Amino acid sequence: MEWQKATLRATRAAELPGLKFLALVCFLQFLMGRRYIIENSGASKIFRDSPLCILDQSGQHRSDVDQSMYGACLEDQHIKKHSGFVSNAEM
């Protein structure tokens, strides 16, 4: 179990420069009057525990939805994917 936590910490540390860049680009889009939207798994903590949290904290719009793949079923139930979106455009 401890090696899983260590692996997760190492993976998140490796992603940090890219997430900082993404947060900066989104902020620049906002300053220039342009729009952006970021989608990620609804179970992910990326909008809370990464540099992207600044987008959520700055009053940008956030939506959580369940997406369904057309026709995909498992045991006669449609398969849904929980997703989270952050955008500076109203959703």
PyMOL Python script that loads the backbone (N, CA, C, O; Angstrom):
from pymol import cmd

cmd.read_pdbstr("""\
ATOM      1  N   MET A   1       0.828  -1.192   0.000  1.00  0.00           N
ATOM      2  CA  MET A   1       0.000   0.000   0.000  1.00  0.00           C
ATOM      3  C   MET A   1       0.872   1.255   0.000  1.00  0.00           C
ATOM      4  O   MET A   1       0.563   2.226  -0.691  1.00  0.00           O
ATOM      5  N   GLU A   2       1.948   1.237   0.765  1.00  0.00           N
ATOM      6  CA  GLU A   2       2.815   2.427   0.838  1.00  0.00           C
ATOM      7  C   GLU A   2       3.492   2.709  -0.501  1.00  0.00           C
ATOM      8  O   GLU A   2       3.680   3.867  -0.874  1.00  0.00           O
ATOM      9  N   TRP A   3       3.860   1.642  -1.226  1.00  0.00           N
ATOM     10  CA  TRP A   3       4.495   1.856  -2.534  1.00  0.00           C
ATOM     11  C   TRP A   3       3.508   2.484  -3.517  1.00  0.00           C
ATOM     12  O   TRP A   3       3.924   3.229  -4.404  1.00  0.00           O
ATOM     13  N   GLN A   4       2.193   2.197  -3.380  1.00  0.00           N
ATOM     14  CA  GLN A   4       1.193   2.817  -4.235  1.00  0.00           C
ATOM     15  C   GLN A   4       1.104   4.326  -3.972  1.00  0.00           C
ATOM     16  O   GLN A   4       0.990   5.121  -4.904  1.00  0.00           O
ATOM     17  N   LYS A   5       1.158   4.702  -2.704  1.00  0.00           N
ATOM     18  CA  LYS A   5       1.126   6.124  -2.355  1.00  0.00           C
ATOM     19  C   LYS A   5       2.376   6.835  -2.860  1.00  0.00           C
ATOM     20  O   LYS A   5       2.307   7.967  -3.338  1.00  0.00           O
ATOM     21  N   ALA A   6       3.514   6.162  -2.750  1.00  0.00           N
ATOM     22  CA  ALA A   6       4.764   6.752  -3.237  1.00  0.00           C
ATOM     23  C   ALA A   6       4.728   6.910  -4.755  1.00  0.00           C
ATOM     24  O   ALA A   6       5.187   7.919  -5.289  1.00  0.00           O
ATOM     25  N   THR A   7       4.187   5.922  -5.440  1.00  0.00           N
ATOM     26  CA  THR A   7       4.059   6.004  -6.897  1.00  0.00           C
ATOM     27  C   THR A   7       3.123   7.132  -7.294  1.00  0.00           C
ATOM     28  O   THR A   7       3.410   7.867  -8.240  1.00  0.00           O
ATOM     29  N   LEU A   8       2.014   7.282  -6.591  1.00  0.00           N
ATOM     30  CA  LEU A   8       1.069   8.363  -6.868  1.00  0.00           C
ATOM     31  C   LEU A   8       1.722   9.724  -6.647  1.00  0.00           C
ATOM     32  O   LEU A   8       1.550  10.630  -7.462  1.00  0.00           O
ATOM     33  N   ARG A   9       2.466   9.878  -5.559  1.00  0.00           N
ATOM     34  CA  ARG A   9       3.162  11.153  -5.290  1.00  0.00           C
ATOM     35  C   ARG A   9       4.172  11.468  -6.389  1.00  0.00           C
ATOM     36  O   ARG A   9       4.277  12.615  -6.824  1.00  0.00           O
ATOM     37  N   ALA A  10       4.906  10.470  -6.836  1.00  0.00           N
ATOM     38  CA  ALA A  10       5.900  10.673  -7.898  1.00  0.00           C
ATOM     39  C   ALA A  10       5.220  11.044  -9.213  1.00  0.00           C
ATOM     40  O   ALA A  10       5.699  11.916  -9.939  1.00  0.00           O
ATOM     41  N   THR A  11       4.118  10.393  -9.516  1.00  0.00           N
ATOM     42  CA  THR A  11       3.380  10.706 -10.745  1.00  0.00           C
ATOM     43  C   THR A  11       2.848  12.122 -10.705  1.00  0.00           C
ATOM     44  O   THR A  11       2.972  12.858 -11.685  1.00  0.00           O
ATOM     45  N   ARG A  12       2.255  12.517  -9.583  1.00  0.00           N
ATOM     46  CA  ARG A  12       1.725  13.882  -9.451  1.00  0.00           C
ATOM     47  C   ARG A  12       2.842  14.920  -9.520  1.00  0.00           C
ATOM     48  O   ARG A  12       2.652  15.992 -10.094  1.00  0.00           O
ATOM     49  N   ALA A  13       3.987  14.620  -8.950  1.00  0.00           N
ATOM     50  CA  ALA A  13       5.117  15.557  -9.015  1.00  0.00           C
ATOM     51  C   ALA A  13       5.588  15.741 -10.458  1.00  0.00           C
ATOM     52  O   ALA A  13       5.946  16.849 -10.859  1.00  0.00           O
ATOM     53  N   ALA A  14       5.588  14.663 -11.233  1.00  0.00           N
ATOM     54  CA  ALA A  14       6.001  14.736 -12.637  1.00  0.00           C
ATOM     55  C   ALA A  14       5.003  15.534 -13.476  1.00  0.00           C
ATOM     56  O   ALA A  14       5.382  16.147 -14.473  1.00  0.00           O
ATOM     57  N   GLU A  15       3.732  15.529 -13.077  1.00  0.00           N
ATOM     58  CA  GLU A  15       2.693  16.258 -13.815  1.00  0.00           C
ATOM     59  C   GLU A  15       2.637  17.743 -13.462  1.00  0.00           C
ATOM     60  O   GLU A  15       2.016  18.521 -14.186  1.00  0.00           O
ATOM     61  N   LEU A  16       3.260  18.138 -12.388  1.00  0.00           N
ATOM     62  CA  LEU A  16       3.157  19.506 -11.875  1.00  0.00           C
ATOM     63  C   LEU A  16       3.539  20.588 -12.887  1.00  0.00           C
ATOM     64  O   LEU A  16       2.785  21.552 -13.026  1.00  0.00           O
ATOM     65  N   PRO A  17       4.666  20.487 -13.603  1.00  0.00           N
ATOM     66  CA  PRO A  17       4.994  21.544 -14.576  1.00  0.00           C
ATOM     67  C   PRO A  17       3.937  21.702 -15.672  1.00  0.00           C
ATOM     68  O   PRO A  17       3.614  22.825 -16.061  1.00  0.00           O
ATOM     69  N   GLY A  18       3.405  20.604 -16.164  1.00  0.00           N
ATOM     70  CA  GLY A  18       2.375  20.667 -17.196  1.00  0.00           C
ATOM     71  C   GLY A  18       1.079  21.283 -16.685  1.00  0.00           C
ATOM     72  O   GLY A  18       0.418  22.030 -17.406  1.00  0.00           O
ATOM     73  N   LEU A  19       0.713  20.970 -15.435  1.00  0.00           N
ATOM     74  CA  LEU A  19      -0.499  21.530 -14.857  1.00  0.00           C
ATOM     75  C   LEU A  19      -0.338  23.027 -14.570  1.00  0.00           C
ATOM     76  O   LEU A  19      -1.295  23.789 -14.710  1.00  0.00           O
ATOM     77  N   LYS A  20       0.863  23.448 -14.171  1.00  0.00           N
ATOM     78  CA  LYS A  20       1.120  24.879 -13.989  1.00  0.00           C
ATOM     79  C   LYS A  20       0.985  25.611 -15.320  1.00  0.00           C
ATOM     80  O   LYS A  20       0.387  26.685 -15.386  1.00  0.00           O
ATOM     81  N   PHE A  21       1.540  25.031 -16.375  1.00  0.00           N
ATOM     82  CA  PHE A  21       1.448  25.624 -17.699  1.00  0.00           C
ATOM     83  C   PHE A  21      -0.011  25.725 -18.141  1.00  0.00           C
ATOM     84  O   PHE A  21      -0.431  26.760 -18.659  1.00  0.00           O
ATOM     85  N   LEU A  22      -0.781  24.663 -17.941  1.00  0.00           N
ATOM     86  CA  LEU A  22      -2.191  24.666 -18.324  1.00  0.00           C
ATOM     87  C   LEU A  22      -2.965  25.734 -17.567  1.00  0.00           C
ATOM     88  O   LEU A  22      -3.783  26.436 -18.163  1.00  0.00           O
ATOM     89  N   ALA A  23      -2.727  25.872 -16.271  1.00  0.00           N
ATOM     90  CA  ALA A  23      -3.398  26.907 -15.479  1.00  0.00           C
ATOM     91  C   ALA A  23      -3.039  28.301 -15.997  1.00  0.00           C
ATOM     92  O   ALA A  23      -3.908  29.168 -16.090  1.00  0.00           O
ATOM     93  N   LEU A  24      -1.782  28.520 -16.330  1.00  0.00           N
ATOM     94  CA  LEU A  24      -1.339  29.809 -16.856  1.00  0.00           C
ATOM     95  C   LEU A  24      -1.998  30.111 -18.199  1.00  0.00           C
ATOM     96  O   LEU A  24      -2.464  31.228 -18.421  1.00  0.00           O
ATOM     97  N   VAL A  25      -2.041  29.131 -19.091  1.00  0.00           N
ATOM     98  CA  VAL A  25      -2.656  29.328 -20.406  1.00  0.00           C
ATOM     99  C   VAL A  25      -4.147  29.640 -20.258  1.00  0.00           C
ATOM    100  O   VAL A  25      -4.665  30.505 -20.963  1.00  0.00           O
ATOM    101  N   CYS A  26      -4.831  28.958 -19.365  1.00  0.00           N
ATOM    102  CA  CYS A  26      -6.257  29.236 -19.141  1.00  0.00           C
ATOM    103  C   CYS A  26      -6.447  30.652 -18.612  1.00  0.00           C
ATOM    104  O   CYS A  26      -7.361  31.356 -19.042  1.00  0.00           O
ATOM    105  N   PHE A  27      -5.602  31.070 -17.694  1.00  0.00           N
ATOM    106  CA  PHE A  27      -5.691  32.425 -17.153  1.00  0.00           C
ATOM    107  C   PHE A  27      -5.441  33.459 -18.250  1.00  0.00           C
ATOM    108  O   PHE A  27      -6.130  34.478 -18.309  1.00  0.00           O
ATOM    109  N   LEU A  28      -4.466  33.204 -19.113  1.00  0.00           N
ATOM    110  CA  LEU A  28      -4.209  34.120 -20.234  1.00  0.00           C
ATOM    111  C   LEU A  28      -5.393  34.167 -21.194  1.00  0.00           C
ATOM    112  O   LEU A  28      -5.737  35.237 -21.696  1.00  0.00           O
ATOM    113  N   GLN A  29      -6.015  33.034 -21.453  1.00  0.00           N
ATOM    114  CA  GLN A  29      -7.211  33.016 -22.299  1.00  0.00           C
ATOM    115  C   GLN A  29      -8.284  33.924 -21.694  1.00  0.00           C
ATOM    116  O   GLN A  29      -8.927  34.695 -22.407  1.00  0.00           O
ATOM    117  N   PHE A  30      -8.469  33.831 -20.401  1.00  0.00           N
ATOM    118  CA  PHE A  30      -9.445  34.653 -19.699  1.00  0.00           C
ATOM    119  C   PHE A  30      -9.104  36.143 -19.835  1.00  0.00           C
ATOM    120  O   PHE A  30      -9.980  36.958 -20.123  1.00  0.00           O
ATOM    121  N   LEU A  31      -7.839  36.491 -19.629  1.00  0.00           N
ATOM    122  CA  LEU A  31      -7.419  37.892 -19.722  1.00  0.00           C
ATOM    123  C   LEU A  31      -7.595  38.469 -21.126  1.00  0.00           C
ATOM    124  O   LEU A  31      -7.851  39.663 -21.282  1.00  0.00           O
ATOM    125  N   MET A  32      -7.457  37.621 -22.145  1.00  0.00           N
ATOM    126  CA  MET A  32      -7.585  38.073 -23.530  1.00  0.00           C
ATOM    127  C   MET A  32      -9.027  37.992 -24.042  1.00  0.00           C
ATOM    128  O   MET A  32      -9.281  38.227 -25.224  1.00  0.00           O
ATOM    129  N   GLY A  33      -9.968  37.660 -23.152  1.00  0.00           N
ATOM    130  CA  GLY A  33     -11.364  37.593 -23.545  1.00  0.00           C
ATOM    131  C   GLY A  33     -11.730  36.354 -24.337  1.00  0.00           C
ATOM    132  O   GLY A  33     -12.756  36.325 -25.016  1.00  0.00           O
ATOM    133  N   ARG A  34     -10.902  35.341 -24.253  1.00  0.00           N
ATOM    134  CA  ARG A  34     -11.154  34.087 -24.965  1.00  0.00           C
ATOM    135  C   ARG A  34     -11.709  33.053 -23.999  1.00  0.00           C
ATOM    136  O   ARG A  34     -11.720  33.267 -22.787  1.00  0.00           O
ATOM    137  N   ARG A  35     -12.158  31.963 -24.527  1.00  0.00           N
ATOM    138  CA  ARG A  35     -12.780  30.908 -23.721  1.00  0.00           C
ATOM    139  C   ARG A  35     -11.906  29.658 -23.663  1.00  0.00           C
ATOM    140  O   ARG A  35     -11.111  29.388 -24.563  1.00  0.00           O
ATOM    141  N   TYR A  36     -12.075  28.917 -22.593  1.00  0.00           N
ATOM    142  CA  TYR A  36     -11.421  27.614 -22.452  1.00  0.00           C
ATOM    143  C   TYR A  36     -12.380  26.679 -21.727  1.00  0.00           C
ATOM    144  O   TYR A  36     -13.312  27.125 -21.057  1.00  0.00           O
ATOM    145  N   ILE A  37     -12.147  25.399 -21.865  1.00  0.00           N
ATOM    146  CA  ILE A  37     -12.874  24.389 -21.100  1.00  0.00           C
ATOM    147  C   ILE A  37     -11.925  23.207 -20.878  1.00  0.00           C
ATOM    148  O   ILE A  37     -11.214  22.784 -21.790  1.00  0.00           O
ATOM    149  N   ILE A  38     -11.929  22.692 -19.666  1.00  0.00           N
ATOM    150  CA  ILE A  38     -11.094  21.543 -19.311  1.00  0.00           C
ATOM    151  C   ILE A  38     -12.023  20.451 -18.796  1.00  0.00           C
ATOM    152  O   ILE A  38     -12.879  20.703 -17.948  1.00  0.00           O
ATOM    153  N   GLU A  39     -11.853  19.243 -19.309  1.00  0.00           N
ATOM    154  CA  GLU A  39     -12.637  18.094 -18.867  1.00  0.00           C
ATOM    155  C   GLU A  39     -11.715  17.091 -18.209  1.00  0.00           C
ATOM    156  O   GLU A  39     -10.594  16.865 -18.666  1.00  0.00           O
ATOM    157  N   ASN A  40     -12.194  16.495 -17.136  1.00  0.00           N
ATOM    158  CA  ASN A  40     -11.425  15.457 -16.467  1.00  0.00           C
ATOM    159  C   ASN A  40     -12.388  14.502 -15.772  1.00  0.00           C
ATOM    160  O   ASN A  40     -13.562  14.825 -15.590  1.00  0.00           O
ATOM    161  N   SER A  41     -11.908  13.361 -15.394  1.00  0.00           N
ATOM    162  CA  SER A  41     -12.721  12.379 -14.680  1.00  0.00           C
ATOM    163  C   SER A  41     -13.337  13.016 -13.438  1.00  0.00           C
ATOM    164  O   SER A  41     -12.673  13.752 -12.708  1.00  0.00           O
ATOM    165  N   GLY A  42     -14.600  12.725 -13.214  1.00  0.00           N
ATOM    166  CA  GLY A  42     -15.294  13.284 -12.055  1.00  0.00           C
ATOM    167  C   GLY A  42     -14.709  12.829 -10.732  1.00  0.00           C
ATOM    168  O   GLY A  42     -14.840  13.534  -9.732  1.00  0.00           O
ATOM    169  N   ALA A  43     -14.071  11.679 -10.699  1.00  0.00           N
ATOM    170  CA  ALA A  43     -13.479  11.163  -9.461  1.00  0.00           C
ATOM    171  C   ALA A  43     -12.105  11.777  -9.178  1.00  0.00           C
ATOM    172  O   ALA A  43     -11.571  11.629  -8.079  1.00  0.00           O
ATOM    173  N   SER A  44     -11.544  12.455 -10.156  1.00  0.00           N
ATOM    174  CA  SER A  44     -10.207  13.014 -10.013  1.00  0.00           C
ATOM    175  C   SER A  44     -10.189  14.204  -9.051  1.00  0.00           C
ATOM    176  O   SER A  44     -11.168  14.941  -8.939  1.00  0.00           O
ATOM    177  N   LYS A  45      -9.083  14.376  -8.373  1.00  0.00           N
ATOM    178  CA  LYS A  45      -8.897  15.505  -7.460  1.00  0.00           C
ATOM    179  C   LYS A  45      -8.105  16.632  -8.119  1.00  0.00           C
ATOM    180  O   LYS A  45      -7.642  17.542  -7.431  1.00  0.00           O
ATOM    181  N   ILE A  46      -7.942  16.584  -9.445  1.00  0.00           N
ATOM    182  CA  ILE A  46      -7.065  17.511 -10.149  1.00  0.00           C
ATOM    183  C   ILE A  46      -7.504  18.973 -10.009  1.00  0.00           C
ATOM    184  O   ILE A  46      -6.662  19.871  -9.993  1.00  0.00           O
ATOM    185  N   PHE A  47      -8.811  19.216  -9.906  1.00  0.00           N
ATOM    186  CA  PHE A  47      -9.282  20.593  -9.778  1.00  0.00           C
ATOM    187  C   PHE A  47      -9.163  21.109  -8.343  1.00  0.00           C
ATOM    188  O   PHE A  47      -9.342  22.303  -8.099  1.00  0.00           O
ATOM    189  N   ARG A  48      -8.864  20.227  -7.398  1.00  0.00           N
ATOM    190  CA  ARG A  48      -8.700  20.631  -5.997  1.00  0.00           C
ATOM    191  C   ARG A  48      -7.253  20.568  -5.526  1.00  0.00           C
ATOM    192  O   ARG A  48      -6.825  21.412  -4.738  1.00  0.00           O
ATOM    193  N   ASP A  49      -6.490  19.576  -5.998  1.00  0.00           N
ATOM    194  CA  ASP A  49      -5.155  19.300  -5.453  1.00  0.00           C
ATOM    195  C   ASP A  49      -4.041  19.519  -6.464  1.00  0.00           C
ATOM    196  O   ASP A  49      -3.069  18.764  -6.482  1.00  0.00           O
ATOM    197  N   SER A  50      -4.164  20.540  -7.305  1.00  0.00           N
ATOM    198  CA  SER A  50      -3.123  20.835  -8.286  1.00  0.00           C
ATOM    199  C   SER A  50      -3.163  22.332  -8.593  1.00  0.00           C
ATOM    200  O   SER A  50      -4.023  23.040  -8.070  1.00  0.00           O
ATOM    201  N   PRO A  51      -2.263  22.819  -9.419  1.00  0.00           N
ATOM    202  CA  PRO A  51      -2.310  24.232  -9.799  1.00  0.00           C
ATOM    203  C   PRO A  51      -3.632  24.639 -10.471  1.00  0.00           C
ATOM    204  O   PRO A  51      -3.943  25.828 -10.542  1.00  0.00           O
ATOM    205  N   LEU A  52      -4.404  23.673 -10.959  1.00  0.00           N
ATOM    206  CA  LEU A  52      -5.693  24.001 -11.568  1.00  0.00           C
ATOM    207  C   LEU A  52      -6.723  24.462 -10.545  1.00  0.00           C
ATOM    208  O   LEU A  52      -7.774  24.981 -10.922  1.00  0.00           O
ATOM    209  N   CYS A  53      -6.439  24.283  -9.254  1.00  0.00           N
ATOM    210  CA  CYS A  53      -7.385  24.723  -8.232  1.00  0.00           C
ATOM    211  C   CYS A  53      -7.596  26.234  -8.291  1.00  0.00           C
ATOM    212  O   CYS A  53      -8.648  26.720  -7.874  1.00  0.00           O
ATOM    213  N   ILE A  54      -6.622  26.986  -8.799  1.00  0.00           N
ATOM    214  CA  ILE A  54      -6.760  28.436  -8.909  1.00  0.00           C
ATOM    215  C   ILE A  54      -7.914  28.804  -9.844  1.00  0.00           C
ATOM    216  O   ILE A  54      -8.562  29.833  -9.649  1.00  0.00           O
ATOM    217  N   LEU A  55      -8.174  27.979 -10.851  1.00  0.00           N
ATOM    218  CA  LEU A  55      -9.283  28.248 -11.772  1.00  0.00           C
ATOM    219  C   LEU A  55     -10.614  28.100 -11.047  1.00  0.00           C
ATOM    220  O   LEU A  55     -11.521  28.915 -11.213  1.00  0.00           O
ATOM    221  N   ASP A  56     -10.714  27.051 -10.245  1.00  0.00           N
ATOM    222  CA  ASP A  56     -11.939  26.807  -9.479  1.00  0.00           C
ATOM    223  C   ASP A  56     -12.138  27.893  -8.421  1.00  0.00           C
ATOM    224  O   ASP A  56     -13.264  28.337  -8.198  1.00  0.00           O
ATOM    225  N   GLN A  57     -11.069  28.319  -7.777  1.00  0.00           N
ATOM    226  CA  GLN A  57     -11.145  29.318  -6.714  1.00  0.00           C
ATOM    227  C   GLN A  57     -11.409  30.727  -7.236  1.00  0.00           C
ATOM    228  O   GLN A  57     -11.880  31.583  -6.487  1.00  0.00           O
ATOM    229  N   SER A  58     -11.112  30.977  -8.507  1.00  0.00           N
ATOM    230  CA  SER A  58     -11.264  32.324  -9.050  1.00  0.00           C
ATOM    231  C   SER A  58     -12.654  32.568  -9.631  1.00  0.00           C
ATOM    232  O   SER A  58     -12.860  33.547 -10.349  1.00  0.00           O
ATOM    233  N   GLY A  59     -13.596  31.699  -9.333  1.00  0.00           N
ATOM    234  CA  GLY A  59     -14.968  31.922  -9.748  1.00  0.00           C
ATOM    235  C   GLY A  59     -15.295  31.439 -11.147  1.00  0.00           C
ATOM    236  O   GLY A  59     -16.317  31.829 -11.712  1.00  0.00           O
ATOM    237  N   GLN A  60     -14.450  30.601 -11.713  1.00  0.00           N
ATOM    238  CA  GLN A  60     -14.750  30.045 -13.025  1.00  0.00           C
ATOM    239  C   GLN A  60     -15.907  29.052 -12.872  1.00  0.00           C
ATOM    240  O   GLN A  60     -16.183  28.584 -11.767  1.00  0.00           O
ATOM    241  N   HIS A  61     -16.564  28.740 -13.953  1.00  0.00           N
ATOM    242  CA  HIS A  61     -17.719  27.847 -13.909  1.00  0.00           C
ATOM    243  C   HIS A  61     -17.278  26.399 -13.825  1.00  0.00           C
ATOM    244  O   HIS A  61     -16.315  25.984 -14.470  1.00  0.00           O
ATOM    245  N   ARG A  62     -17.992  25.650 -13.031  1.00  0.00           N
ATOM    246  CA  ARG A  62     -17.705  24.223 -12.880  1.00  0.00           C
ATOM    247  C   ARG A  62     -18.993  23.432 -13.032  1.00  0.00           C
ATOM    248  O   ARG A  62     -20.031  23.803 -12.485  1.00  0.00           O
ATOM    249  N   SER A  63     -18.919  22.359 -13.766  1.00  0.00           N
ATOM    250  CA  SER A  63     -20.071  21.470 -13.941  1.00  0.00           C
ATOM    251  C   SER A  63     -19.618  20.032 -13.809  1.00  0.00           C
ATOM    252  O   SER A  63     -18.521  19.668 -14.234  1.00  0.00           O
ATOM    253  N   ASP A  64     -20.469  19.226 -13.220  1.00  0.00           N
ATOM    254  CA  ASP A  64     -20.253  17.789 -13.143  1.00  0.00           C
ATOM    255  C   ASP A  64     -21.391  17.113 -13.882  1.00  0.00           C
ATOM    256  O   ASP A  64     -22.561  17.418 -13.648  1.00  0.00           O
ATOM    257  N   VAL A  65     -21.053  16.205 -14.765  1.00  0.00           N
ATOM    258  CA  VAL A  65     -22.058  15.523 -15.579  1.00  0.00           C
ATOM    259  C   VAL A  65     -21.732  14.038 -15.673  1.00  0.00           C
ATOM    260  O   VAL A  65     -20.615  13.607 -15.388  1.00  0.00           O
ATOM    261  N   ASP A  66     -22.724  13.281 -16.073  1.00  0.00           N
ATOM    262  CA  ASP A  66     -22.529  11.873 -16.406  1.00  0.00           C
ATOM    263  C   ASP A  66     -22.686  11.753 -17.913  1.00  0.00           C
ATOM    264  O   ASP A  66     -23.760  12.011 -18.456  1.00  0.00           O
ATOM    265  N   GLN A  67     -21.614  11.361 -18.584  1.00  0.00           N
ATOM    266  CA  GLN A  67     -21.660  11.160 -20.023  1.00  0.00           C
ATOM    267  C   GLN A  67     -21.981   9.700 -20.298  1.00  0.00           C
ATOM    268  O   GLN A  67     -21.609   8.811 -19.532  1.00  0.00           O
ATOM    269  N   SER A  68     -22.669   9.471 -21.391  1.00  0.00           N
ATOM    270  CA  SER A  68     -23.028   8.115 -21.771  1.00  0.00           C
ATOM    271  C   SER A  68     -22.582   7.865 -23.205  1.00  0.00           C
ATOM    272  O   SER A  68     -22.864   8.660 -24.101  1.00  0.00           O
ATOM    273  N   MET A  69     -21.891   6.768 -23.409  1.00  0.00           N
ATOM    274  CA  MET A  69     -21.481   6.394 -24.755  1.00  0.00           C
ATOM    275  C   MET A  69     -22.692   5.813 -25.474  1.00  0.00           C
ATOM    276  O   MET A  69     -23.346   4.907 -24.959  1.00  0.00           O
ATOM    277  N   TYR A  70     -22.986   6.322 -26.640  1.00  0.00           N
ATOM    278  CA  TYR A  70     -24.179   5.918 -27.377  1.00  0.00           C
ATOM    279  C   TYR A  70     -24.216   4.403 -27.553  1.00  0.00           C
ATOM    280  O   TYR A  70     -23.328   3.808 -28.164  1.00  0.00           O
ATOM    281  N   GLY A  71     -25.253   3.804 -27.009  1.00  0.00           N
ATOM    282  CA  GLY A  71     -25.483   2.381 -27.205  1.00  0.00           C
ATOM    283  C   GLY A  71     -24.686   1.463 -26.292  1.00  0.00           C
ATOM    284  O   GLY A  71     -24.926   0.256 -26.286  1.00  0.00           O
ATOM    285  N   ALA A  72     -23.741   2.002 -25.517  1.00  0.00           N
ATOM    286  CA  ALA A  72     -22.931   1.141 -24.651  1.00  0.00           C
ATOM    287  C   ALA A  72     -23.749   0.721 -23.425  1.00  0.00           C
ATOM    288  O   ALA A  72     -24.257   1.563 -22.685  1.00  0.00           O
ATOM    289  N   CYS A  73     -23.864  -0.583 -23.230  1.00  0.00           N
ATOM    290  CA  CYS A  73     -24.653  -1.097 -22.111  1.00  0.00           C
ATOM    291  C   CYS A  73     -23.885  -2.217 -21.411  1.00  0.00           C
ATOM    292  O   CYS A  73     -23.074  -2.921 -22.013  1.00  0.00           O
ATOM    293  N   LEU A  74     -24.169  -2.349 -20.134  1.00  0.00           N
ATOM    294  CA  LEU A  74     -23.633  -3.442 -19.331  1.00  0.00           C
ATOM    295  C   LEU A  74     -24.769  -3.921 -18.450  1.00  0.00           C
ATOM    296  O   LEU A  74     -25.291  -3.154 -17.642  1.00  0.00           O
ATOM    297  N   GLU A  75     -25.154  -5.159 -18.592  1.00  0.00           N
ATOM    298  CA  GLU A  75     -26.277  -5.736 -17.849  1.00  0.00           C
ATOM    299  C   GLU A  75     -27.540  -4.892 -18.033  1.00  0.00           C
ATOM    300  O   GLU A  75     -28.243  -4.584 -17.071  1.00  0.00           O
ATOM    301  N   ASP A  76     -27.810  -4.528 -19.278  1.00  0.00           N
ATOM    302  CA  ASP A  76     -28.994  -3.748 -19.673  1.00  0.00           C
ATOM    303  C   ASP A  76     -29.042  -2.348 -19.060  1.00  0.00           C
ATOM    304  O   ASP A  76     -30.113  -1.743 -19.004  1.00  0.00           O
ATOM    305  N   GLN A  77     -27.923  -1.830 -18.607  1.00  0.00           N
ATOM    306  CA  GLN A  77     -27.836  -0.466 -18.083  1.00  0.00           C
ATOM    307  C   GLN A  77     -26.842   0.315 -18.938  1.00  0.00           C
ATOM    308  O   GLN A  77     -25.784  -0.206 -19.291  1.00  0.00           O
ATOM    309  N   HIS A  78     -27.177   1.569 -19.275  1.00  0.00           N
ATOM    310  CA  HIS A  78     -26.242   2.398 -20.031  1.00  0.00           C
ATOM    311  C   HIS A  78     -25.001   2.668 -19.191  1.00  0.00           C
ATOM    312  O   HIS A  78     -25.092   2.930 -17.992  1.00  0.00           O
ATOM    313  N   ILE A  79     -23.854   2.601 -19.829  1.00  0.00           N
ATOM    314  CA  ILE A  79     -22.592   2.868 -19.157  1.00  0.00           C
ATOM    315  C   ILE A  79     -22.392   4.377 -19.104  1.00  0.00           C
ATOM    316  O   ILE A  79     -22.482   5.064 -20.121  1.00  0.00           O
ATOM    317  N   LYS A  80     -22.122   4.876 -17.915  1.00  0.00           N
ATOM    318  CA  LYS A  80     -21.943   6.320 -17.728  1.00  0.00           C
ATOM    319  C   LYS A  80     -20.534   6.606 -17.245  1.00  0.00           C
ATOM    320  O   LYS A  80     -19.934   5.823 -16.508  1.00  0.00           O
ATOM    321  N   LYS A  81     -20.027   7.740 -17.676  1.00  0.00           N
ATOM    322  CA  LYS A  81     -18.714   8.197 -17.233  1.00  0.00           C
ATOM    323  C   LYS A  81     -18.920   9.533 -16.536  1.00  0.00           C
ATOM    324  O   LYS A  81     -19.369  10.493 -17.163  1.00  0.00           O
ATOM    325  N   HIS A  82     -18.601   9.609 -15.262  1.00  0.00           N
ATOM    326  CA  HIS A  82     -18.738  10.850 -14.512  1.00  0.00           C
ATOM    327  C   HIS A  82     -17.577  11.774 -14.890  1.00  0.00           C
ATOM    328  O   HIS A  82     -16.414  11.383 -14.799  1.00  0.00           O
ATOM    329  N   SER A  83     -17.895  12.984 -15.309  1.00  0.00           N
ATOM    330  CA  SER A  83     -16.873  13.942 -15.749  1.00  0.00           C
ATOM    331  C   SER A  83     -17.079  15.288 -15.072  1.00  0.00           C
ATOM    332  O   SER A  83     -18.201  15.676 -14.746  1.00  0.00           O
ATOM    333  N   GLY A  84     -15.981  15.983 -14.870  1.00  0.00           N
ATOM    334  CA  GLY A  84     -16.024  17.350 -14.351  1.00  0.00           C
ATOM    335  C   GLY A  84     -15.463  18.303 -15.382  1.00  0.00           C
ATOM    336  O   GLY A  84     -14.490  17.981 -16.065  1.00  0.00           O
ATOM    337  N   PHE A  85     -16.068  19.475 -15.503  1.00  0.00           N
ATOM    338  CA  PHE A  85     -15.633  20.500 -16.437  1.00  0.00           C
ATOM    339  C   PHE A  85     -15.388  21.793 -15.686  1.00  0.00           C
ATOM    340  O   PHE A  85     -16.149  22.141 -14.784  1.00  0.00           O
ATOM    341  N   VAL A  86     -14.334  22.509 -16.048  1.00  0.00           N
ATOM    342  CA  VAL A  86     -14.092  23.868 -15.557  1.00  0.00           C
ATOM    343  C   VAL A  86     -13.913  24.742 -16.790  1.00  0.00           C
ATOM    344  O   VAL A  86     -13.193  24.379 -17.720  1.00  0.00           O
ATOM    345  N   SER A  87     -14.577  25.900 -16.789  1.00  0.00           N
ATOM    346  CA  SER A  87     -14.537  26.780 -17.941  1.00  0.00           C
ATOM    347  C   SER A  87     -14.752  28.225 -17.502  1.00  0.00           C
ATOM    348  O   SER A  87     -15.297  28.474 -16.427  1.00  0.00           O
ATOM    349  N   ASN A  88     -14.332  29.163 -18.320  1.00  0.00           N
ATOM    350  CA  ASN A  88     -14.667  30.551 -18.061  1.00  0.00           C
ATOM    351  C   ASN A  88     -15.903  30.963 -18.849  1.00  0.00           C
ATOM    352  O   ASN A  88     -16.304  32.126 -18.820  1.00  0.00           O
ATOM    353  N   ALA A  89     -16.507  30.012 -19.553  1.00  0.00           N
ATOM    354  CA  ALA A  89     -17.776  30.243 -20.255  1.00  0.00           C
ATOM    355  C   ALA A  89     -18.889  29.634 -19.421  1.00  0.00           C
ATOM    356  O   ALA A  89     -18.708  28.582 -18.808  1.00  0.00           O
ATOM    357  N   GLU A  90     -20.036  30.290 -19.396  1.00  0.00           N
ATOM    358  CA  GLU A  90     -21.151  29.742 -18.637  1.00  0.00           C
ATOM    359  C   GLU A  90     -21.568  28.412 -19.228  1.00  0.00           C
ATOM    360  O   GLU A  90     -21.666  28.268 -20.447  1.00  0.00           O
ATOM    361  N   MET A  91     -21.814  27.437 -18.360  1.00  0.00           N
ATOM    362  CA  MET A  91     -22.208  26.106 -18.829  1.00  0.00           C
ATOM    363  C   MET A  91     -23.582  25.769 -18.294  1.00  0.00           C
ATOM    364  O   MET A  91     -24.105  24.689 -18.570  1.00  0.00           O
TER     365      MET A  91
END
""", "prot")
cmd.dss("prot")
cmd.show_as("cartoon", "prot")
cmd.util.cbc("prot")
cmd.orient("prot")
